Amino acid sequence: MKNIFFLVFIFLNIVFITACKKVINVDLNNVLPQTVIEAVVNNATPAQVTISKTVNFSSSNIFPSVTGATVLIKDNAGNSFNLLPVAAGVYQNNNLIGVPGRTYTLNITAEGINYTAVSTMPAQVNLDTLLQDKIVFGTKYIKIVQPQYSDPVALQNYYLFTETINNRVNKKIFVWDDRLSNGGISTRPLIESDSTINTGDIIKVEMKCIDKNIYTYFRGLQDLQTNAATPANPASNIVGGALGYFSANTSQTKQIVMK
C-alpha cells in the first residue's frame, strides 16, 4: 500500500489554478515528511504494525522506516500486548491473534509523537468458494474470479478482497459493502481491466471483514485509483496526524487454478 500513499501525497502537493490562468509552482522537494502507519490485527496471523515516512517527489520510491517506536495494543477483554521490532520499522507480537467481536486500541509513540486508533473486529463471514468465469470487457475476453459467500441478514457488513496472481499481489483495491447483496449469496467478481490471468495460473483471494471506518478509508483509495474523487488523503482512523490506518479484521484465504 505504500505506493498508494506516495501517489496521494504527490496529488496533495500539486496545485493548478485555471480560473486565473496562472500556475502556482509548488516546491515538491521541500515538503515535510509525514508518518505512515499500517497496523493490522486479524484472526489468522500475528498482529503487525509498519511505521514509515513519506518522501519528496524526486526521491526514489523507498520509504524510510521509523525505528525505536513504542507500540502497544489493548483489547476490551483486558489484554495488553507490546509489539516488538522484527525488522526496520516493523513491529509484531506473535501472541496477539485477534478475536471477532473484540475492540482493539492501538497506542504508538514514535519520534516523540503519540498516535492512537480504535478498531472493532466484525464477525467473520465465511468465504465459501471461488468461482471462475470469462467475461467481455471492452473489446476482449478476460478471465475473472468471483468470491462466493452468504451475507448475513441482520448485520451491516463491509468487505475487502486482495487477489494474488502466481504470488504477485494485484494492486487494485476491491472493497464494498452489502447494500446490493444484504442477506443473500454474493458472487461479485474481481474485475481488472488489464487482467493478465491465464489458464493454469494460481489465484489466491483473501477475504477480510472490516469495520466501517476501514471501509471508508479503502473506499477513498479505491476512488483515487479509478479517478472517481478529487485527490485527497483518505480518511484515516488514526489520531495524531499520521497517514494510514489501524484495522481489526477477519481474514480467510482460498486459492484455485484457472481452467
C-alpha positions as semicolon CSV with decimal commas, in nm:
position;residue;x (nm);y (nm);z (nm)
1;M;0,000;0,000;0,000
2;K;0,291;0,239;0,037
3;N;0,292;0,326;-0,331
4;I;-0,066;0,448;-0,289
5;F;0,031;0,675;-0,002
6;F;0,308;0,813;-0,223
7;L;0,066;0,895;-0,504
8;V;-0,181;1,059;-0,269
9;F;0,096;1,266;-0,117
10;I;0,201;1,386;-0,463
11;F;-0,154;1,482;-0,555
12;L;-0,191;1,690;-0,241
13;N;0,114;1,898;-0,328
14;I;0,028;1,991;-0,687
15;V;-0,195;2,297;-0,723
16;F;-0,337;2,429;-1,051
17;I;-0,544;2,748;-1,059
18;T;-0,702;2,758;-1,402
19;A;-0,959;3,030;-1,332
20;C;-0,683;3,290;-1,304
21;K;-0,487;3,138;-1,594
22;K;-0,190;3,113;-1,364
23;V;0,002;2,811;-1,240
24;I;0,136;2,807;-0,887
25;N;0,460;2,611;-0,879
26;V;0,499;2,414;-0,558
27;D;0,846;2,306;-0,448
28;L;0,781;1,932;-0,407
29;N;1,132;1,875;-0,270
30;N;1,074;2,079;0,046
31;V;0,760;1,917;0,183
32;L;0,793;1,790;0,539
33;P;0,776;1,408;0,558
34;Q;0,472;1,256;0,724
35;T;0,446;0,940;0,931
36;V;0,263;0,647;0,770
37;I;0,116;0,373;0,992
38;E;-0,021;0,043;0,861
39;A;-0,149;-0,162;1,154
40;V;-0,346;-0,486;1,136
41;V;-0,492;-0,726;1,392
42;N;-0,663;-1,029;1,240
43;N;-0,783;-1,372;1,347
44;A;-0,537;-1,567;1,131
45;T;-0,186;-1,425;1,174
46;P;0,009;-1,233;1,443
47;A;-0,064;-0,863;1,478
48;Q;0,176;-0,640;1,286
49;V;0,241;-0,267;1,264
50;T;0,458;-0,100;1,000
51;I;0,574;0,260;1,050
52;S;0,745;0,461;0,777
53;K;0,779;0,815;0,639
54;T;0,670;0,976;0,314
55;V;0,936;1,107;0,074
56;N;0,971;1,402;-0,163
57;F;0,853;1,384;-0,523
58;S;1,201;1,349;-0,672
59;S;1,317;1,086;-0,424
60;S;1,334;0,717;-0,502
61;N;1,027;0,513;-0,416
62;I;1,189;0,392;-0,093
63;F;1,012;0,492;0,226
64;P;1,233;0,541;0,535
65;S;1,146;0,311;0,823
66;V;1,065;0,454;1,165
67;T;1,260;0,264;1,428
68;G;1,264;0,293;1,806
69;A;0,886;0,328;1,838
70;T;0,683;0,200;2,131
71;V;0,381;0,004;2,009
72;L;0,104;-0,123;2,237
73;I;-0,232;-0,282;2,153
74;K;-0,505;-0,343;2,410
75;D;-0,841;-0,516;2,375
76;N;-1,169;-0,468;2,561
77;A;-1,122;-0,804;2,736
78;G;-0,840;-0,655;2,946
79;N;-0,547;-0,793;2,748
80;S;-0,241;-0,585;2,663
81;F;0,027;-0,664;2,406
82;N;0,361;-0,497;2,337
83;L;0,471;-0,523;1,974
84;L;0,847;-0,555;1,934
85;P;1,062;-0,480;1,628
86;V;1,116;-0,775;1,393
87;A;1,260;-0,568;1,106
88;A;1,329;-0,200;1,039
89;G;1,000;-0,019;1,104
90;V;0,806;-0,345;1,152
91;Y;0,662;-0,436;1,494
92;Q;0,493;-0,764;1,582
93;N;0,356;-0,978;1,865
94;N;0,311;-1,348;1,786
95;N;0,073;-1,390;2,082
96;L;-0,179;-1,139;1,953
97;I;-0,425;-1,322;1,730
98;G;-0,748;-1,126;1,704
99;V;-1,091;-1,241;1,817
100;P;-1,405;-1,140;1,623
101;G;-1,627;-0,908;1,824
102;R;-1,348;-0,753;2,028
103;T;-1,244;-0,389;2,012
104;Y;-0,873;-0,311;1,986
105;T;-0,696;0,011;2,079
106;L;-0,358;0,098;1,925
107;N;-0,110;0,327;2,103
108;I;0,214;0,430;1,934
109;T;0,487;0,668;2,044
110;A;0,723;0,741;1,757
111;E;0,976;1,022;1,733
112;G;0,819;1,190;2,035
113;I;0,465;1,193;1,894
114;N;0,171;0,987;2,024
115;Y;-0,073;0,817;1,786
116;T;-0,390;0,630;1,881
117;A;-0,660;0,439;1,693
118;V;-0,953;0,209;1,767
119;S;-1,099;-0,070;1,555
120;T;-1,357;-0,342;1,623
121;M;-1,320;-0,679;1,453
122;P;-1,651;-0,778;1,288
123;A;-1,798;-1,125;1,298
124;Q;-1,648;-1,350;1,036
125;V;-1,845;-1,413;0,718
126;N;-1,724;-1,738;0,564
127;L;-1,570;-1,738;0,218
128;D;-1,745;-2,042;0,073
129;T;-1,566;-2,084;-0,259
130;L;-1,401;-1,913;-0,555
131;L;-1,580;-1,928;-0,888
132;Q;-1,413;-1,855;-1,219
133;D;-1,556;-1,712;-1,535
134;K;-1,472;-1,542;-1,864
135;I;-1,640;-1,213;-1,950
136;V;-1,634;-0,950;-2,222
137;F;-1,455;-0,635;-2,108
138;G;-1,428;-0,366;-2,371
139;T;-1,307;-0,537;-2,687
140;K;-1,166;-0,853;-2,531
141;Y;-1,244;-1,151;-2,313
142;I;-1,081;-1,164;-1,970
143;K;-1,072;-1,437;-1,706
144;I;-1,207;-1,337;-1,364
145;V;-1,252;-1,481;-1,016
146;Q;-1,571;-1,446;-0,812
147;P;-1,561;-1,494;-0,434
148;Q;-1,885;-1,654;-0,315
149;Y;-2,021;-1,607;0,037
150;S;-2,353;-1,571;0,219
151;D;-2,405;-1,223;0,356
152;P;-2,580;-1,212;0,698
153;V;-2,928;-1,056;0,711
154;A;-2,906;-0,870;1,040
155;L;-2,567;-0,707;1,006
156;Q;-2,422;-0,423;0,803
157;N;-2,111;-0,577;0,652
158;Y;-1,801;-0,440;0,481
159;Y;-1,555;-0,646;0,277
160;L;-1,202;-0,601;0,146
161;F;-1,050;-0,850;-0,101
162;T;-0,690;-0,900;-0,206
163;E;-0,614;-1,100;-0,520
164;T;-0,277;-1,267;-0,577
165;I;-0,187;-1,400;-0,922
166;N;0,102;-1,650;-0,920
167;N;0,236;-1,493;-0,598
168;R;0,208;-1,140;-0,743
169;V;-0,031;-0,920;-0,549
170;N;-0,284;-0,737;-0,765
171;K;-0,260;-0,373;-0,655
172;K;-0,621;-0,298;-0,743
173;I;-0,841;-0,237;-0,438
174;F;-1,161;-0,442;-0,415
175;V;-1,379;-0,306;-0,133
176;W;-1,756;-0,296;-0,096
177;D;-2,047;-0,313;0,146
178;D;-2,359;-0,533;0,139
179;R;-2,613;-0,283;0,010
180;L;-2,658;-0,483;-0,311
181;S;-2,650;-0,828;-0,155
182;N;-2,771;-0,797;0,204
183;G;-2,892;-1,131;0,331
184;G;-2,815;-1,312;0,006
185;I;-2,544;-1,509;-0,169
186;S;-2,282;-1,277;-0,312
187;T;-2,074;-1,361;-0,618
188;R;-1,945;-1,015;-0,700
189;P;-1,650;-1,053;-0,940
190;L;-1,297;-0,919;-0,904
191;I;-1,260;-0,737;-1,235
192;E;-0,927;-0,596;-1,351
193;S;-0,945;-0,414;-1,686
194;D;-0,589;-0,508;-1,784
195;S;-0,615;-0,858;-1,640
196;T;-0,334;-1,097;-1,727
197;I;-0,496;-1,408;-1,578
198;N;-0,437;-1,713;-1,796
199;T;-0,517;-2,083;-1,791
200;G;-0,304;-2,261;-1,531
201;D;-0,249;-1,953;-1,315
202;I;-0,279;-1,996;-0,939
203;I;-0,513;-1,735;-0,794
204;K;-0,530;-1,667;-0,421
205;V;-0,801;-1,447;-0,275
206;E;-0,800;-1,313;0,079
207;M;-1,137;-1,201;0,213
208;K;-1,138;-0,955;0,503
209;C;-1,441;-0,847;0,703
210;I;-1,366;-0,489;0,807
211;D;-1,534;-0,221;1,016
212;K;-1,700;0,090;0,872
213;N;-1,402;0,323;0,931
214;I;-1,167;0,094;0,738
215;Y;-1,426;0,057;0,462
216;T;-1,438;0,438;0,432
217;Y;-1,058;0,456;0,418
218;F;-1,014;0,194;0,145
219;R;-1,314;0,322;-0,048
220;G;-1,131;0,655;-0,063
221;L;-0,822;0,481;-0,201
222;Q;-1,036;0,288;-0,448
223;D;-1,191;0,611;-0,576
224;L;-0,843;0,756;-0,626
225;Q;-0,741;0,450;-0,828
226;T;-1,038;0,497;-1,059
227;N;-1,013;0,879;-1,070
228;A;-1,359;0,898;-0,915
229;A;-1,261;1,151;-0,648
230;T;-1,072;1,475;-0,610
231;P;-0,720;1,387;-0,491
232;A;-0,704;1,391;-0,111
233;N;-0,576;1,175;0,169
234;P;-0,835;0,908;0,258
235;A;-0,997;0,949;0,599
236;S;-0,767;0,778;0,850
237;N;-0,889;0,641;1,184
238;I;-0,552;0,727;1,342
239;V;-0,546;1,023;1,579
240;G;-0,223;1,221;1,599
241;G;-0,155;1,333;1,243
242;A;-0,031;1,016;1,072
243;L;-0,139;0,881;0,738
244;G;-0,258;0,522;0,721
245;Y;-0,499;0,302;0,914
246;F;-0,549;0,057;1,201
247;S;-0,769;-0,238;1,109
248;A;-0,902;-0,519;1,324
249;N;-1,042;-0,759;1,066
250;T;-1,110;-1,125;0,998
251;S;-0,906;-1,299;0,730
252;Q;-0,969;-1,606;0,513
253;T;-0,780;-1,720;0,204
254;K;-0,871;-1,963;-0,071
255;Q;-0,698;-2,046;-0,397
256;I;-0,784;-2,203;-0,732
257;V;-0,607;-2,300;-1,053
258;M;-0,759;-2,127;-1,355
259;K;-0,903;-2,352;-1,623
